[in-house]
Amino acid sequence: MCIRDRLKASNKDKEEMINYLDLAKRKQEEEYDAIIGSLKKELTKQEADINEQMKVQGELKKNEDKLKNEIEAVRAMANTCLLYTSPSPRDLSTSRMPSSACKKKKKK
């Protein structure tokens, strides 16, 4: 085999090696693209979950604030003294007003 034939053979081997490496590179890029796509989908799902959780937390905070306001209103009502005494039977039989006041009232 002459040098020219050896060079042709070695060039052919080089071309085959380059083709093989190109094919391997494309396959690796496709795998990376698939992994990246999968990670993006998972990230999008997690972002949606986080947004939903934040929405729920916002609603819980609103409900908590409403409950606090209602509790404060109940406490305010509980601290208000609404003294009511029903008249006892003895109060109906006698008046607490002095007799002079009763007379003035009757004259009117």
Backbone as ProteinMPNN parsed JSONL, in Angstrom:
{"seq_chain_A": "MCIRDRLKASNKDKEEMINYLDLAKRKQEEEYDAIIGSLKKELTKQEADINEQMKVQGELKKNEDKLKNEIEAVRAMANTCLLYTSPSPRDLSTSRMPSSACKKKKKK", "coords_chain_A": {"N_chain_A": [[0.863, -1.165, 0.0], [0.583, 2.133, -0.916], [1.735, 5.408, 0.081], [-0.099, 7.325, -0.61], [-2.484, 5.864, -0.756], [-2.656, 5.064, 1.876], [-3.015, 7.555, 3.074], [-5.464, 8.244, 1.971], [-7.021, 6.242, 3.11], [-6.659, 6.87, 5.797], [-7.815, 9.396, 5.814], [-10.409, 8.681, 5.179], [-11.03, 7.216, 7.479], [-10.888, 9.301, 9.288], [-13.014, 10.899, 8.433], [-15.145, 9.139, 8.933], [-14.884, 8.989, 11.696], [-15.4, 11.657, 12.354], [-18.045, 11.882, 11.452], [-19.215, 9.999, 13.168], [-18.726, 11.24, 15.651], [-20.177, 13.6, 15.267], [-22.764, 12.545, 15.078], [-22.985, 11.421, 17.633], [-22.811, 13.737, 19.14], [-25.146, 15.121, 18.307], [-27.069, 13.326, 19.249], [-26.588, 13.491, 21.992], [-27.225, 16.191, 22.403], [-29.95, 16.113, 21.823], [-30.827, 14.499, 23.919], [-30.173, 16.191, 26.064], [-31.858, 18.327, 25.427], [-34.33, 17.081, 25.79], [-34.218, 16.543, 28.533], [-34.03, 19.156, 29.535], [-36.492, 20.154, 28.63], [-38.212, 18.551, 30.138], [-37.509, 19.39, 32.716], [-38.302, 22.067, 32.563], [-41.082, 21.772, 32.316], [-41.652, 20.614, 34.806], [-40.82, 22.694, 36.47], [-42.625, 24.691, 35.728], [-44.984, 23.521, 36.62], [-44.453, 23.457, 39.379], [-44.274, 26.192, 39.883], [-46.91, 26.927, 39.36], [-48.168, 25.52, 41.428], [-47.056, 26.842, 43.628], [-48.075, 29.417, 43.207], [-50.791, 28.867, 43.561], [-50.765, 28.076, 46.241], [-49.989, 30.478, 47.413], [-52.193, 32.008, 46.8], [-54.166, 30.688, 48.29], [-53.1, 31.138, 50.836], [-53.414, 33.889, 50.949], [-56.212, 34.087, 50.966], [-56.691, 32.774, 53.382], [-55.497, 34.589, 55.122], [-57.173, 36.8, 54.775], [-59.554, 35.714, 55.797], [-58.701, 35.251, 58.387], [-58.292, 37.88, 59.267], [-60.934, 38.812, 59.132], [-62.111, 37.171, 61.076], [-60.706, 38.046, 63.337], [-61.663, 40.676, 63.504], [-64.372, 40.151, 63.976], [-64.172, 38.84, 66.429], [-63.159, 40.925, 67.99], [-65.361, 42.614, 67.885], [-67.257, 41.097, 69.262], [-65.994, 40.974, 71.729], [-66.088, 43.682, 72.399], [-68.832, 44.002, 72.645], [-69.247, 42.303, 74.779], [-67.916, 43.606, 76.777], [-69.471, 45.803, 77.134], [-71.785, 47.093, 79.321], [-74.903, 46.136, 79.743], [-77.178, 46.775, 81.707], [-79.993, 45.449, 82.899], [-82.811, 45.262, 84.727], [-85.498, 43.41, 85.633], [-88.721, 44.442, 86.673], [-89.525, 43.841, 90.021], [-92.085, 42.034, 91.793], [-92.749, 43.468, 94.103], [-92.012, 46.031, 93.417], [-94.017, 46.859, 91.747], [-96.153, 47.219, 93.359], [-95.686, 49.392, 95.033], [-94.736, 52.752, 94.62], [-91.652, 54.255, 93.821], [-91.293, 56.845, 93.797], [-91.347, 59.908, 95.543], [-94.099, 60.859, 97.572], [-94.958, 63.45, 97.104], [-94.086, 63.982, 94.526], [-95.645, 62.237, 93.091], [-98.15, 63.342, 93.401], [-97.862, 65.769, 92.065], [-97.562, 64.839, 89.509], [-100.008, 63.665, 89.018], [-101.693, 65.888, 88.899], [-101.207, 67.074, 86.483]], "CA_chain_A": [[0.0, 0.0, 0.0], [1.422, 3.321, -1.011], [1.449, 6.471, 1.044], [-1.317, 7.987, -1.047], [-3.589, 5.009, -0.344], [-2.742, 5.149, 3.339], [-3.591, 8.861, 3.397], [-6.886, 8.161, 1.645], [-7.635, 5.4, 4.134], [-6.693, 7.598, 7.07], [-8.813, 10.452, 5.644], [-11.717, 8.018, 5.283], [-11.222, 6.932, 8.905], [-11.143, 10.587, 9.939], [-14.385, 11.29, 8.085], [-16.035, 8.266, 9.687], [-14.793, 9.406, 13.099], [-16.104, 12.941, 12.451], [-19.474, 11.571, 11.343], [-19.615, 9.338, 14.417], [-18.751, 12.255, 16.711], [-21.32, 14.487, 15.004], [-23.957, 11.797, 15.446], [-22.995, 11.326, 19.101], [-23.091, 15.09, 19.648], [-26.564, 15.388, 18.077], [-27.831, 12.483, 20.167], [-26.426, 14.069, 23.327], [-28.003, 17.432, 22.426], [-31.361, 15.73, 21.904], [-31.067, 14.054, 25.3], [-30.156, 17.388, 26.9], [-33.086, 19.069, 25.154], [-35.427, 16.353, 26.436], [-34.081, 16.774, 29.982], [-34.371, 20.559, 29.785], [-37.945, 20.259, 28.468], [-38.834, 17.919, 31.307], [-37.283, 20.271, 33.864], [-39.145, 23.253, 32.391], [-42.454, 21.382, 32.647], [-41.723, 20.449, 36.26], [-40.716, 24.028, 37.054], [-43.905, 25.364, 35.479], [-45.95, 22.914, 37.533], [-44.144, 23.914, 40.732], [-44.66, 27.601, 39.956], [-48.375, 26.962, 39.466], [-48.485, 25.08, 42.792], [-46.68, 27.933, 44.541], [-49.067, 30.483, 43.026], [-52.033, 28.408, 44.192], [-50.562, 28.134, 47.693], [-49.994, 31.888, 47.804], [-53.594, 32.441, 46.709], [-54.846, 30.116, 49.459], [-52.613, 31.855, 52.014], [-54.068, 35.2, 50.929], [-57.588, 33.884, 51.414], [-56.635, 32.466, 54.816], [-55.19, 35.835, 55.821], [-58.404, 37.59, 54.775], [-60.475, 35.09, 56.759], [-58.153, 35.489, 59.73], [-58.587, 39.267, 59.603], [-62.372, 38.9, 59.396], [-62.37, 36.563, 62.38], [-60.182, 38.951, 64.372], [-62.614, 41.787, 63.628], [-65.575, 39.643, 64.628], [-63.834, 38.591, 67.841], [-63.088, 42.236, 68.647], [-66.735, 43.119, 68.029], [-67.881, 40.327, 70.343], [-65.377, 41.44, 72.988], [-66.624, 45.012, 72.699], [-70.194, 43.822, 73.133], [-69.179, 41.648, 76.081], [-67.448, 44.594, 77.753], [-70.525, 46.79, 77.317], [-72.677, 46.667, 80.392], [-76.314, 46.399, 79.496], [-77.826, 46.398, 82.953], [-81.438, 45.464, 82.816], [-83.439, 44.516, 85.828], [-86.946, 43.36, 85.471], [-89.366, 44.903, 87.916], [-89.946, 42.775, 90.928], [-93.497, 42.216, 92.178], [-92.926, 44.513, 95.122], [-91.884, 47.335, 92.778], [-95.281, 47.212, 91.123], [-97.144, 47.579, 94.38], [-95.417, 50.715, 95.593], [-93.951, 53.611, 93.756], [-90.423, 54.736, 94.446], [-91.308, 58.303, 93.778], [-91.924, 60.474, 96.773], [-95.538, 61.122, 97.441], [-95.161, 64.793, 96.549], [-93.875, 63.883, 93.072], [-96.803, 61.546, 92.522], [-99.266, 64.298, 93.391], [-97.631, 66.737, 90.993], [-97.755, 64.157, 88.254], [-101.439, 63.445, 88.833], [-102.336, 67.156, 88.585], [-101.027, 67.396, 85.075]], "C_chain_A": [[0.909, 1.227, 0.0], [0.948, 4.388, -0.038], [0.128, 7.163, 0.678], [-2.54, 7.182, -0.615], [-3.777, 5.046, 1.163], [-3.381, 6.475, 3.756], [-5.096, 8.867, 3.104], [-7.623, 7.35, 2.701], [-7.721, 6.155, 5.449], [-7.685, 8.749, 6.982], [-10.22, 9.87, 5.75], [-12.029, 7.689, 6.731], [-11.55, 8.213, 9.663], [-12.583, 11.041, 9.672], [-15.404, 10.444, 8.842], [-16.059, 8.665, 11.16], [-15.552, 10.721, 13.298], [-17.611, 12.721, 12.373], [-20.0, 10.933, 12.619], [-19.717, 10.354, 15.549], [-19.905, 13.235, 16.517], [-22.627, 13.825, 15.418], [-24.092, 11.702, 16.963], [-23.344, 12.678, 19.717], [-24.574, 15.426, 19.482], [-27.447, 14.588, 19.03], [-27.766, 13.052, 21.584], [-27.23, 15.363, 23.449], [-29.497, 17.14, 22.526], [-31.719, 15.27, 23.315], [-31.109, 15.249, 26.244], [-31.432, 18.205, 26.698], [-34.292, 18.412, 25.817], [-35.398, 16.583, 27.949], [-34.494, 18.2, 30.322], [-35.875, 20.767, 29.651], [-38.683, 19.685, 29.657], [-38.687, 18.812, 32.54], [-38.147, 21.533, 33.77], [-40.596, 22.947, 32.739], [-42.627, 21.254, 34.159], [-41.673, 21.798, 36.961], [-42.016, 24.8, 36.89], [-44.977, 24.827, 36.427], [-45.718, 23.403, 38.962], [-44.506, 25.378, 40.907], [-46.171, 27.74, 40.095], [-48.81, 26.549, 40.867], [-48.193, 26.183, 43.801], [-47.686, 29.075, 44.439], [-50.391, 30.117, 43.684], [-51.92, 28.486, 45.715], [-50.582, 29.577, 48.183], [-51.414, 32.444, 47.774], [-54.371, 31.952, 47.932], [-54.404, 30.84, 50.725], [-53.238, 33.236, 52.104], [-55.505, 35.107, 51.419], [-57.632, 33.59, 52.914], [-56.364, 33.726, 55.623], [-56.427, 36.721, 55.89], [-59.396, 37.04, 55.789], [-60.011, 35.318, 58.184], [-58.462, 36.911, 60.178], [-60.07, 39.462, 59.913], [-62.704, 38.333, 60.772], [-61.867, 37.445, 63.517], [-61.143, 40.108, 64.59], [-63.89, 41.342, 64.328], [-65.329, 39.382, 66.11], [-63.765, 39.906, 68.596], [-64.484, 42.814, 68.856], [-67.451, 42.401, 69.163], [-67.309, 40.759, 71.687], [-65.926, 42.81, 73.384], [-68.039, 44.906, 73.242], [-70.183, 43.196, 74.527], [-68.748, 42.635, 77.159], [-68.482, 45.69, 77.995], [-71.494, 46.258, 78.368], [-74.099, 47.086, 80.047], [-77.081, 45.903, 80.717], [-79.333, 46.541, 82.773], [-81.944, 44.645, 83.98], [-84.936, 44.537, 85.587], [-87.586, 43.82, 86.775], [-89.796, 43.707, 88.769], [-91.411, 43.022, 91.306], [-93.684, 43.312, 93.221], [-92.787, 45.898, 94.523], [-93.198, 47.774, 92.152], [-96.299, 47.699, 92.158], [-96.906, 48.967, 94.951], [-94.547, 51.497, 94.636], [-92.71, 54.05, 94.503], [-90.393, 56.255, 94.487], [-91.876, 58.811, 95.1], [-93.39, 60.871, 96.547], [-95.804, 62.5, 96.851], [-94.996, 64.765, 95.03], [-95.068, 63.216, 92.421], [-97.976, 62.508, 92.426], [-99.098, 65.291, 92.259], [-97.912, 66.095, 89.629], [-99.241, 63.963, 87.97], [-102.151, 64.725, 88.418], [-102.235, 67.478, 87.104], [-101.965, 66.644, 84.256]], "O_chain_A": [[1.85, 1.342, 0.785], [-0.11, 4.268, 0.58], [-0.654, 7.535, 1.553], [-3.527, 7.757, -0.157], [-4.901, 5.058, 1.665], [-4.192, 6.513, 4.681], [-5.892, 9.413, 3.869], [-8.714, 7.722, 3.134], [-8.737, 6.09, 6.14], [-8.343, 9.06, 7.975], [-11.113, 10.484, 6.334], [-13.165, 7.86, 7.173], [-12.384, 8.213, 10.568], [-13.276, 11.506, 10.577], [-16.406, 10.963, 9.334], [-17.114, 8.678, 11.793], [-16.262, 10.884, 14.289], [-18.366, 13.31, 13.145], [-21.084, 11.271, 13.097], [-20.678, 10.337, 16.318], [-20.538, 13.653, 17.487], [-23.489, 14.456, 16.029], [-25.18, 11.882, 17.51], [-24.084, 12.749, 20.698], [-25.195, 15.956, 20.403], [-28.439, 15.096, 19.553], [-28.774, 13.089, 22.29], [-27.851, 15.609, 24.483], [-30.224, 17.839, 23.231], [-32.78, 15.608, 23.838], [-31.97, 15.323, 27.121], [-32.017, 18.711, 27.656], [-35.17, 19.097, 26.342], [-36.441, 16.793, 28.568], [-35.224, 18.425, 31.287], [-36.477, 21.474, 30.46], [-39.663, 20.261, 30.129], [-39.63, 18.969, 33.314], [-38.663, 22.011, 34.781], [-41.269, 23.756, 33.379], [-43.615, 21.723, 34.723], [-42.395, 22.025, 37.932], [-42.456, 25.487, 37.812], [-45.777, 25.59, 36.969], [-46.669, 23.724, 39.674], [-44.993, 25.771, 41.967], [-46.655, 28.574, 40.859], [-49.718, 27.154, 41.438], [-48.982, 26.429, 44.713], [-48.103, 29.636, 45.452], [-51.038, 30.967, 44.296], [-52.856, 28.908, 46.395], [-51.13, 29.866, 49.246], [-51.79, 33.254, 48.622], [-55.137, 32.705, 48.534], [-55.226, 31.129, 51.594], [-53.557, 33.709, 53.195], [-55.961, 35.947, 52.194], [-58.501, 34.093, 53.627], [-56.939, 33.91, 56.696], [-56.707, 37.325, 56.926], [-60.004, 37.794, 56.549], [-60.82, 35.549, 59.082], [-58.848, 37.134, 61.326], [-60.424, 40.187, 60.843], [-63.469, 38.923, 61.534], [-62.531, 37.575, 64.546], [-61.413, 40.485, 65.73], [-64.428, 42.061, 65.17], [-66.184, 39.672, 66.946], [-64.258, 40.002, 69.72], [-64.757, 43.431, 69.886], [-68.171, 43.027, 69.94], [-68.042, 40.894, 72.667], [-66.193, 43.066, 74.558], [-68.412, 45.618, 74.174], [-71.025, 43.528, 75.361], [-69.159, 42.522, 78.314], [-68.372, 46.431, 78.972], [-71.954, 45.118, 78.297], [-74.431, 48.271, 80.066], [-77.565, 44.771, 80.755], [-79.852, 47.63, 82.527], [-81.556, 43.494, 84.181], [-85.535, 45.59, 85.366], [-87.036, 43.602, 87.855], [-90.348, 42.721, 88.28], [-91.907, 44.136, 91.141], [-94.697, 44.011, 93.205], [-93.367, 46.852, 95.04], [-93.451, 48.974, 92.043], [-97.189, 48.492, 91.849], [-97.863, 49.649, 95.317], [-93.714, 50.93, 93.928], [-92.746, 54.198, 95.725], [-89.547, 56.855, 95.15], [-92.773, 58.204, 95.685], [-93.808, 61.173, 95.429], [-96.804, 62.682, 96.156], [-95.716, 65.473, 94.325], [-95.462, 63.587, 91.315], [-98.721, 62.474, 91.446], [-100.061, 65.624, 91.569], [-98.434, 66.74, 88.72], [-99.682, 64.082, 86.827], [-103.12, 64.666, 87.661], [-103.133, 68.11, 86.55], [-101.966, 66.783, 83.032]]}, "name": "protein", "num_of_chains": 1, "seq": "MCIRDRLKASNKDKEEMINYLDLAKRKQEEEYDAIIGSLKKELTKQEADINEQMKVQGELKKNEDKLKNEIEAVRAMANTCLLYTSPSPRDLSTSRMPSSACKKKKKK"}
